[in-house]
Amino acid sequence: MHFGALGKMLVGNILTTASIRFPDNEAFFCSGTRRRFTFRQTNDRCNRLANALVALGYAKGDVIAFLSTNRVEVVETYFALAKTGIVGIPLNYRLAANEIVELMRSMGAKGMIFEERFESVAHHVMTELPEVRQYIRIGGDSTAKGLRYESLLEQSRGDEPDAAVEESDPYYFNLTSGTTGLPKSYVLTQFNNSSAILPFMHAFDLSRQDTVMTVFPIFGRVGFGWVVGSVLYGVKNVLANFEPTDTLRLIEQERVTIVNLVATMAAMLLLNETLPKRDLSSLRATVFAGSMLPAPIREQTMARICPSLYEYYGMQETGALVVSTPEDRAQRPDSVGRAIMFAEIRIVTPDGKAAKANEIGEIVGRAPYSTTAYYENPGKTAETFRSGWLHTGDLGRTDEDGYLFICGRLKDMIITGGQNVHSAEVEEAILSFPGVADCAVVGLPDDLWGERVTAIVVRKQDVEINADALRQFCRQRLAGFKTPKDIHLRDKPLPRTPTGKLQKFLLVEEYGPQRATG
């Protein structure tokens, strides 16, 4: 006899249910456009968009890319796709136009929804991808190219779409590092997303008394997670694009109780001249993820912004695995916490065996909301997903009570301002610059960004290189956050092993902050 379940865990149902349970409660304040929406209005608008997309000829399994900052239309797009089975590509607006074109081409996008501020990017896509048949523009002049978003909604029906969506259906492509390479792309299913929200929000003690603020970009899994979480609990979510003065003003104005930040955001808030003038007494918690949280920023945040601080660890592929609560922080200040509901973590040694308490090894993890493969990349999949666990590439240890401590990274990746940068991609760009003989890109500690993308460049013999010209060269080929903030020019070779392997740890020692005191 087969046992199962009659119902389904679907993302679209979360909003549908909220519109029934909390119809007239405020769901979203779109701070950039000064508009407010109830749960009933939000669900109606999502249904209208969903039905409009179907009327345009899109069906379950078709792919639509969308490019927008944190405003209500990106929320509506996510939920409209969830209700139809159309697969989304939430695009990182920090990427270069060529990178966006490559992503859309690789994943077979047939349509694009874009905010008017990105019209030049959309025009580039129009030129390069004739297979994209429709462009839907959010805002802007009515004479501009593309279908008008609001017009589509006005002409469409607000009833629930009639689509046979399953838990196992692909929902959207997620990008682990904001680069074009397919190894960094994977599909999240309806189940991956719907199963993640309750454990995620439960770990931060979210309740019906909260008011959430989302300043994490909603194109990423974290930002969208807070959107779905606020809908699940029926509470207001203040949507904003992070800017220090505006963020502080909105916390006070909207009586925000909880906000997710990265260390760079907190550092900017702490430096902002309006901070002492703001009433932040509504805040019951700040939540941190995305990059290393230096102790000075952590302590200053608790002293000057909010004394109650949460931190969590996980990968985009896994979702949150461990959380450090304020109570955990009092017990283990330097730990990122313990495993949350349904999540598992282990530390494994290089021979694949379970590490002992306080023994350093690679962190592996899994949860029902974790993905299981990379998109069209079996090699990367086999490397990362082994024996039922996702190998993070991070080094860590757990103590006798299950607290996790991060000890470094196996992967050659830099995390700057919460954005992941693969050194190899930056190195490839630099090596194509005239006069460069060799280079290495490393992340050096930075109080504001967590890590600074730093390039050490070896010049060819008798060739002069202008660092500013090289930086501009990189900026034309890479997203801004990948462009090196520091460039060190040298004539001597980079340190390598006899087999040619680059010894980056020696460069970190040579160019790191300790050299200023030594």
N, C-alpha and C positions, 0 to 999 in steps of 0.2 A: 504494500500500500504506500502510495506517495503522499507525503505530508508537505504542506506549504502554507501560503497565505493568500487570502482573497484580495486584499487591497494592495496598493503600490505606494512606494515612497518616491514621489515625484516633486520636483522643485516648483512647478506651476501650482500644485495643490496648496503649497504653503501660503501663497498670496490669495488664492481663492478662499481658503479657510479664514484668513485674517479679515477679508472683506465682509465675511458673514459675522464673525465674532466681534470685530471692532470697526464697524462700517464708518462711523462718523468721527473716529479718533484721527488726529493728525498723524500721518504716516511719514511724510517727507517735507522738509523745508529745503528747497533748492536755493541755496544762499546766493549763488551767482546771478539768478534771474528773479529773486525775491518772490518766488511762487510757493504756495503751500498746497499740499494734497492730502486728502483723507485716504483711508484704505479702500473705501468704495470707489473713489475717483481714480486711484492708482490702478485698481484691478480693471476698471472700465477702460482706461486708456491702454493698458497692456492688451486687453482683449481686442480692442479696435486695431492696434498695430498688428497683432497676430492675424486677424482676419484680413487685414489689408495685404499682408505679405502673401497669404494664400491666394487672394484674388489676383495678385500680380504674377502668379504661376509658381511660387515656391512651394515645395512639398517636403515632407519628412526626409531627412538625409541630405538635402541641399545645404550648401554652405554660404553664409553671409558674414562678411567682415564688418566690424563697426569701430569707429574712431571718434572718441569723445572724452572730454574732461568729466569731472564729477558733477553731473547734473542729472535731473530726474529722467531724461530721455535714455540714458545708458542703463538705468534700472529697468525702465519699461522694455527696452530691447532684450535684456537678459530674460525677463519673465515671458515676453512674447515668444521667444525662441523655445523656452522651456515648455510652453503649452502647445507648440506645433510640431516639435521634433526636428525643426530646422536647426542645423549645427552652426554655432557662432565662432568667429575669430575675434576676440577682444584685442584690439591693437594697442600697443604701447605708443602713445603719442610722442615719446621722446626719441623714437627711432627715426632714421633718415627715410626719405621717400623711397629710395631704392630698396631698402630693407623691407619696407611695407609691401612693395610690389612683389618681392621674392616670396614673402610669406603667403600672400594671397594666391600667387601662382602655384606654389607648392601644395597648398591645401585645397585647391580647386574652388575658390570663391566665385559665386555667380552673381553676387550683389554686394553693395557697400552702403552703409549708413554712416554719415559723417557730420560732425559739427562744422558750422560755417567757418570757424577760424582755421580749419584745416582744408580749405577749398583748394589751395595750391597743391597739397598732397593728393587730393582726390583727382585733380586735373592730371597730375602725373600718372596716376593709376589708369585714368581714361585713355591716356596716350599709349601706355605700355601693355594693357590687358584688354583687348577687344572682347574677350569672352565674358567679361563682367557686364551684365546686361542692364542693370538698373543702379542708379545712384539716388539715395534719399538724403536730403539735406536738412539738418536740424538748424533752424534759425536762418537769418540772412535775408537778403533782398529777394522778393518774389520773382524777379527777372533772371536770377542767377540759374546756372545749370543744375539739373537734378530735380527729382520730385520733392515737393515740400512735405516735410514730416507732418506738420499740423494739418495740412489739407487732407492727407491720407487718413488721419484719425477722424476728421470731421465727416468724411465720406463713407466710413466703415461702420460695422455693427459692433455693439458692446457686449454681445452675448459670448458665453464661453466657446472657444474653438472646438470643433469636432475632430479630434485627432487621436489615433491609437498610439499613445506614447508609452514606452516600457522602461522599467528601471535600468535595464542594460543598454538602452539607447545612448549613443554619443550625444553629449550636450554642448560642449565647446572645447576648442583647442586651447591649451594653456601653454605658456612659454616660460621656461624656468629662468631664463637670464636675459630676456629682451634682445636676443640676437637672431640672425636669420637661419642659423643652422638647424636642420631638422632633428639632430640628436637632442636638442633642447625643447622639442615640442612633444606633447602627449595629449591624449584625449581624456577628458573627464566625463563620466557618465552621469545620468540622472541620479543614480544611487550614490555615486561618489559624493555629490554635492548635498543631496538631501540628508544623507546619514551623518555628514560632518557637523551640521549646524548645532544640534543639541549638545553634543559633548564639548564643542568649542565654546558656546555661550555659557554652559553650565560651569565650566572651569573658571569663568570670570564672575560668577555669582550674579549674572544678569537677572533682572526682575522686571515686573510691570511698572515699577517706580522709576526706571531708568530713562534717560534721554541720551541717545547715542550720537556721537559725531564721527563722520567718516571723512578723513583727510588722506588716508591711503588711497592711491589711485584705484578706481573700481575696475580698471581693465585687468587687475591682478586678482589672484584667488583670495588674498587677505581682505582687500577692499570689498569685494563682492560678498565675502563671508559675513562681514558686519552688516551689509544691506539685508541679506537673508535672515540673519539673526534678529535684527530689529523687527522685521515683518513677522517672524515666528512668535515673538513675544508681544506683538501689538503695540510697540512703543515708537516714539518719534525718532527719526534719524535726520541729523543736520548734515547735508551734503555740501562739501566745500573743497576747493582746491587749496592746498596748503600755502599760506602766506602768514608769517608770524603775527603781524598786527591784527589782521582780519580774523585769524584763528582765535586769538585771545578775546577779541571783541565778541565773537559769536558764542564762545563758551559762557561769557557773562550774560549776553543778551538772551540766549535760548535756554539758559540754566542747564547746560550739558552736564551729565553725571559721569560719563565714561568715554575715553578717547584712546585710540590705538595710535602710537607714534613709533618712529625709529629714533635712534640716538641723535641723528643730525637734526631732526625736527625739534627735539627737546633742547638741543644746544642753541638753536636759533631763537626759540621762545625765551630761554634764559637770558640771552643777550638783548632781547627786544626792550626798547626804552619804555614801552607802555605797560610792561608786566607789573611794576609796583602799583599802578593805578587801577588795575583790573580786579574785580571781585570774582574770584574763582571758587568761592565757597560751595558752589553746587557740585563741583567735581568730587566724586567719591573714589575714583580710581583712574590712573593712567596705565596703559598696557603697552608693552614693548615687544617688538620682534623685528626681524629682518636684517639685523647686523649686531655686531658686538656692542654691548652696553657698558662703556667705561664707568668705573666706580665714581669718578667726580661728577659725571652727568647724572648718574643714578641718584647720588646723594643730594645734589642740588635740586633735582626735580622733586624729590620727596620733601625738601626743605622749603621750596619757593613756589611750587605749582600744586602738588597734592601729595600728602604723606603716604597714601596707600598706592602701592605699585605692584603690578603683575608683569611677569615676563614669560614668554613661551618659546619653545624650540621645535622646529620641524622643517621639512623642505616643502616646496610647492607640490612636489609629487606625493608627499605623505599627508599633508595637512599637519595641524598641530599634534605633536606627540607628547610633550611634557609641558607643564605649566608650573611656574613658581608663584604662589599666592603671597599676600602680605604676611601671612603666618609662616609660610615657608621661608620667606626672606629673613624673618627674625631668627630662624634656626640655622639657615645656611645662606648667608648673604651673597656668596659667589656662585651659587648653583642656579641653573635655569629651571629647576623644579623636578617634579615626579610625573610619571605617566598619568594621562587623563583617561576618562571613560573610553573603553574599547581599544585603546592604543597599547602597544607593547614596544619596549626597547630592550636591546641587549648590547653588550660590549663584547666584540670578538677580537681575538689575537690574530696575528698574520697567518697562523696555521689553521684558522677557522674555528678554534675552540672558544668556549665561553670564558671570558676573563674573570678573574677573581675580584672581589671588592677592592676598589681603589687601584686596580691595575688598568693601565691605559691601553686602549685598543680602538678599533673602528666602531662607530655607532651604527647599528642597524635597527630598523624599525618597521612597523606595519600597523595598519588600522583598516577598518572597513571602507574608509573614505580615501584610501591610498590608491593611486593608479597602479597598473601592473605592467605597463610597457611604454616604450617611446614610439612615436609615430613613424612608421616605415623605416625603422632602424634596428634590425635584429641584433647587430653587434653591440650597440650601446645598451640595449635591453638586457642581453645576456650578461654584460659586465655589471650592471646595477642591480638587477633582480635575480637573486640566487637563493635557492633552497627556501622559498617562501618568505624571504625578507628583502627589504630595500636597503642596499648598502649606501650610506650617505656620503662616504668619503671624508667625514669629519672624525677627528680623534676625540675621545672622551673617556671618562671613568664614572662609575657609580659607587656610592659608598654603601655601607651596611643597611641604610634605611631607604635605599632606592633613589637618592638624589643624584641627578646627572650634572656633571661638570664638563664643560667644553675645554678641550686642551689644544686645539689646533685643527688644521685641515690637511687631508691627504691630497685633495684636489687643488690644482693650481688655479684658484679662483680668488678674485678680489671682491669684497662687498663694500661699496662706497655709497653712503646715503641710502642704504637699503636696496640698492640696485646691484645685481650680480654682473661682474665683468670677467670674461675669460681672457687670461693673459695672452694666449696664443692668437686670438683674433686681433688684439692691439699690436702684437709683435709683427704679425703678417703685414699690417698696414705700414708700420714704420720701416720694415725691411724693403719696401718698394720705393722709399724716398731716395733720390739720388745722393750718393756719398755715404750711405749707411753700410757699414761692413757687418755689424752684428748688433743685437740688442736683446735686452731682457726687460720684462715688465713685471713689477712687483707691487704689492700693497704695503704701504708704510703707515704706521699709526697716525691718526689725525683726530684731534678733539672734536671737530665739527662733523666730519664725514665718516668717522669710524676708521676708514682706510683711504689713503690717497693713491690714485693710480699714478705710479711713478715709473718712468722709462729711463733705463741706463743704456746709452747709445754709444757704440764704438764707431768712430769715424774711419773712413778709408784713408790710407796714407796720403798725406799732402792735400787733403780735402777739408775745407771749412764748412761747417753746417750751422745755420742759424736756427736756434731753438724755437723762436716764435714762428718761423716759416714752417718748421716741422710740425708744430702744434696745429697750425692752420691747415696743413696738409691732412693731418689726422681728422680734424673736425669736419672736413669735407667728405670723409669716407666712413666715419663712425658716428654713432650717437654721442651727444655731448658728454654724458656721464662716463663714456668709455675713453674719451680723449685724455691723455696724460695731463695731470695738473702740474707735475714737475718733470723736467727733462734734464738729465745729467749727461753731458758729453765727455767722452774720454777717448784716449788713444790706446791704452793698454787693453789686452784681451780680457774677456770675461772669464771668471773662474769656471773651469770644467774638470770633470773626472778624466782619467786616461781613456775612457770609452766615449768621451764627448758629451756626457750628461752635464747640463748646466747646474751649477751649485748656487741656487738662488739664496739660500740661507746666508751665504757669505756676503752677498750684495745687500741683504737686509741689515746685516751687522755693520757693513761699511757705510751705508747711506741712511741708516735709521737715526732716530732722535738721539740715541746715546752718544753719537759721535760729537754732538755739540758740547757734551760735558766731559768728554774724555781727553 
